Amino acid sequence: MSQFLPYVLILACPVSMGLMMWFMMRSPKGTQSTQQESPDVRISRLEREIEALRGAHEPTPADQERPAS
């Protein structure tokens, strides 16, 4: 029995990592919502977000007057 103890200790890490990976793959994702939105709703939401980002990054007249370096 004492001959097997070093092998059990050596195999404990890879076996536990494999079990953790298996359990993580089986569990539902916490970041995803349980309700999937339709593609049309998602597209319209993304288009609004793009427009908001474009509006936030429009160059001001002061930016246009500065020479490019």
ABEGO torsion letter per residue (X at the ends): XAAAAAAAAAAAAAAAAAAAAAAAAABBBAABBABBBBAAAAAAAAAAAAAAAAAAABBBAAAAABBBX
